[in-house]
Amino acid sequence: MEFKDQVAIITGGAGGIGGASAIKLAEKGVHIALVDLQSCEEVMEKIRAVNKNVKIIEKLGDIRDKFFVKEVVDETVREFGKVHILVNNAGTAARVDLEEMTEELWHRDMDTNVKAAFLFTQAVVYPHMLEQRYGRIINISSVSGINGGVLSGYGSSKKGRSGVAYAASKGALISLTKWVAKELGEFNITSNSVAPGGTETGITKGLEYNFDAQVIKRMGTPEDIAEAVCYFASPKASYTTAQTLRVDGGVDIG
Ligand SMILES: NC(=O)c1ccc[n+]([C@@H]2O[C@H](COP(=O)([O-])OP(=O)(O)OC[C@H]3O[C@@H](n4cnc5c(N)ncnc54)[C@H](O)[C@@H]3O)[C@@H](O)[C@H]2O)c1
């Protein structure tokens, strides 16, 4: 009952972690706005299968565009009346080292992974979450945002490296998470990050991992990450803010 008739906006909703988070929240009765560049039809079908009572909207477009972001939030509030949960999940990773990094790729990753999270956070808070004195903002960062990225270790090939812009953007996302937590805590709006390790989704397709540096010797599943999203999204998680929860099988814990 705790989530019943809440409303969530989830970016990257067609993808692995966004899709799994949407399905888990929908199971709990949350109405969902899925946002992506690609069709979310497959995820929408799965949502209907787990809970036919929740309403879904799909918004296709580029989250780096502030006009699109505003349109998503406006339409969500028009359709559902409110927005309680924001999951800034869509992300891109140019697996490129310092020397080969281009300005174009740098901007693509920074804008998708950080700027869009800023734009969505601003648009859901002002005025909606602020007026209702309630909100749960969850940013999907990465272990790369904590440890500066993976050069070697569990990425066994050069392709497995996480990329300089990716690492920088995911670190910035953690700082954005904390800033928002500090500014909005007094309004009962929490802001937290989830930092996944290697997880089986589109973004890791074709990469080979070795699990020597991990305690749990497998890749994460999108559902593993979605569990953490659901915790931070819960009305009961009202005393947890500014945190980053690693869901990474225990990488580099000494
Ligand atoms: N899979 C992993 O190993 C892993 C590890 C750490 C962090 N993450 C993070 O998890 C998040 C989700 O990624 P995933 O692993 O589910 O990959 P994914 O490729 O399955 O999903 C990413 C989704 O984001 C969408 N997207 C990308 N750019 C967009 C844009 N400009 N506008 C709208 N939608 C856009 C894509 O179309 C895709 O559906 C990302 O932020 C990623 O960095 C993933």
The ligand as a Gaussian input file, in Angstrom:
#p B3LYP/6-31G(d) Opt

LIG

0 1
 N       24.920000      -1.728000     -17.119000
 C       25.948000      -1.420000     -16.331000
 O       26.911000      -2.178000     -16.150000
 C       25.921000      -0.107000     -15.594000
 C       26.885000       0.103000     -14.582000
 C       26.888000       1.302000     -13.911000
 C       25.956000       2.276000     -14.228000
 N       25.039000       2.061000     -15.212000
 C       24.111000       3.124000     -15.539000
 O       22.794000       2.654000     -15.563000
 C       22.005000       3.515000     -16.360000
 C       21.076000       2.693000     -17.244000
 O       21.847000       2.016000     -18.220000
 P       21.602000       0.497000     -18.613000
 O       22.747000      -0.255000     -18.081000
 O       20.221000       0.075000     -18.277000
 O       21.813000       0.573000     -20.186000
 P       20.769000       0.571000     -21.390000
 O       21.575000       0.884000     -22.600000
 O       19.982000      -0.700000     -21.377000
 O       19.776000       1.762000     -21.055000
 C       20.075000       3.113000     -21.276000
 C       18.859000       3.779000     -21.903000
 O       19.078000       5.192000     -21.944000
 C       18.517000       5.671000     -23.153000
 N       19.145000       6.953000     -23.519000
 C       20.460000       7.187000     -23.779000
 N       20.633000       8.481000     -24.105000
 C       19.414000       9.077000     -24.056000
 C       18.950000      10.392000     -24.297000
 N       19.797000      11.371000     -24.680000
 N       17.629000      10.662000     -24.165000
 C       16.761000       9.680000     -23.792000
 N       17.151000       8.398000     -23.547000
 C       18.456000       8.107000     -23.680000
 C       18.867000       4.580000     -24.166000
 O       18.067000       4.671000     -25.330000
 C       18.646000       3.314000     -23.356000
 O       17.324000       2.805000     -23.498000
 C       23.002000       4.410000     -17.121000
 O       23.043000       5.680000     -16.546000
 C       24.304000       3.690000     -16.927000
 O       25.415000       4.563000     -16.979000
 C       25.005000       0.888000     -15.899000

